[in-house]
C-alpha cells in the first residue's frame, strides 16, 4: 500500500534521525505522480514535525533568510497559506496515522497533577455560588430576616465603658517599659532589677484587663476585643524587654571582646528611643527591633479599596453569624449530653457556616487589616501568613497560618528554651502550653466560664501533631495529610468548641437569672 500525492507543494517527512526523507513535488506537466511506500515512513516522525505549525515556522524562517524586504502582512499570509495547505493536503488525509504514540488520559493518576485544572476550579466556584445562593434563599424563607438593627451598636453597649477605659489605660504600660529601659541604658539600675520590673509590668498589663472584665457584666464581643488587645500588648512588651536585654548583652560583648564572629555582630546599635517604641506598638508585628524594612510611599487608593473590602467581608461575617450560626446553635443540645447522633448532626450542620466565618475572619484580619496597617505605617515585611491551606500535618499548619505569633514563639520562647538545654520535645510542649493559656483567656474570661475547653482543644494538638506526622510518613501523600488536617480542624474541632461554650454560657445565664 502506498501514499500517493498528486497535488500540492513540497511535503517533507523526516524520521527521528532526520537522515531519511521523502519529497513529493507537483510537476508542471501535471501528468506524472510520485509514490512513497508506507513502509518507509517511521510513525515516530509524525509527533509534531510534520504539523501545520511546523510548516508555518519553516515558511517564516525561509522568508527571513531570503526576503528581508517583505512586509509583515505578506509573511503572515504565506504562513497561513502554508498551514492551510498542509492541513488539507497532508495532515488530514484518510491514510495519515491518527494514533502515533502512547498517551495517558488527562485525569489518570500519573497525569492528573501535570494538567491545568483552572476550568474545574471555575466550575467549583460556580457550583459553590449556586448552592449557597439556594441555601440563603431557603434560610430567608424559613426564618426571615434575623439580623437585628442593633447588631453593630446599641444603647446597651455604653455599659461597656469600663472596658473602653481599660483599653485606653493599657497604653501606660509601654511607657513604663520605656522608662525602665532608659534607666537600664544609663546603668542607673542593675540588670536583675530590670528583669523584675519588666515581669511586673507585663504581668499587670495582662491581669488588669482580666480583673476589669470579670468585675463588669460586659458583652462577649467587647470582652474578646479587650482581651485580644491586652494579649497583643503583653506579647509586644515581652519582646521589647527581651530584645533590649539581648542588645545590652551584645553591647557588653563588643566592649569586652574584640573581633566577634560575623554571626554575632549587631545589625544596629543599642539605643532606647520612644519613637521606635511607638512605631513598634503600632506596627503589625510582635517582634521588636530598632528598625524595620520600610516601603517608599503610601498607596492611598489601594488603602481605600482594601477598607471597602474589609467592610464588605465584615458584614458578610455578621450575616452568616446572625442568619445561620445562631439558629443552629440555639436549636441544638449540649454535644456531650443527650442523643449522640443528634449531636453529630448539629456539629456537621454547624461546620459549614463556621468554616465560612473563620475563613472570612482570617481574610479580614490577617490579609486586609494587617496589610492596611502595614501600608499606612510603610511596614515592608508583610508575610503575615503562608500557604497554611496546603498543610499536610497539624504541625505544619501551626507554623504557617499565623506568622507574627509563630515568629514570636520561636524568637522569645522556643529557641531560648533550646539554648538553655531544654529538649526540643519539651520546648514544643511549652510553646503549645503558652498558646493554650492565651486561647483560654481570650474566650473563657469574656464568657465568665472556666471550663478549659479552649485549653484542652489546643493541648490536644500535641498528640495530633504526632498522629498526622505518622500518617504523613506512612502514606507519603500530601493529599491524605491535607484532607486529615481539614477534617480535624474544620469538621471536628471548631464547631464542637462553639457548641460547648454556647451551652455553658446559656447555663450560666439561666443560673444568674
Number of C-alpha atoms within 10 A of each C-alpha: 8 11 14 14 19 17 13 15 16 12 17 13 17 19 16 13 8 9 7 12 13 14 14 19 15 16 14 7 6 9 8 9 13 13 14 15 11 14 9 12 17 14 18 13 16 21 12 10 16 18 15 22 18 16 23 21 14 14 19 16 13 13 18 13 8 9 11 9 8 11 10 8 9 11 19 14 11 15 22 17 16 21 20 17 17 23 17 12 15 18 19 12 12 8 12 14 11 11 10 13 9 5 8 10 9 13 11 9 10 10 12 13 11 10 9 10 11 9 9 10 11 11 12 12 12 11 12 12 12 12 11 11 12 12 13 15 11 12 15 14 10 9 11 11 12 15 13 8 8 10 10 9 9 9 7 10 13 11 13 16 13 16 22 15 11 16 16 10 13 20 13 12 18 22 14 15 21 21 14 20 23 17 15 19 15 8 10 10 14 10 13 8 12 17 14 10 17 22 15 10 19 23 13 15 22 20 11 14 24 20 11 17 25 14 11 15 14 22 16 15 12 16 28 19 15 22 25 16 16 23 19 17 21 22 20 22 27 22 19 24 22 17 19 20 18 12 18 17 13 18 16 11 14 15 9 10 9 8 9 13 7 7 6 11 13 13 9 10 11 18 13 17 12 13 9 15 21 13 16 21 19 12 19 21 22 25 23 24 16 19 11 15 10 13 14 9 10 15 12 12 9 11 18 12 12 18 16 12 14 21 12 12 18 17 14 14 21 16 17 17 19 15 20 22 21 15 14 16 20 12 8 18 17 17 19 11 8 10 11 11 10 13 19 14 12 21 25 17 17 25 22 16 19 23 16 16 21 15 12 18 17 16 16 22 15 21 17 21 18 20 23 25 15 21 20 16 17 19 22 14 14 17 13 20 16 14 10 17 13 17 23 23 26 25 17 18 20 17 17 17 19 17 19 17 19 18 17 19 21 17 15 16 16 21 16 14 18 16 9 8 10 14 12 13 10 13 19 19 16 15 17 20 17 16 16 21 16 18 21 21 23 21 23 22 19 23 23 19 16 15 13 17 20 24 22 15 17 20 18 13 19 16 11 16 17 14 14 21 17 14 16 19 12 9 11 11 12 14 14 15 22 20 15 17 24 18 11 14 17 19 19 15 16 20 23 24 15 18 23 19 21 19 17 17 16 12 11 14 10 9 8 7 5
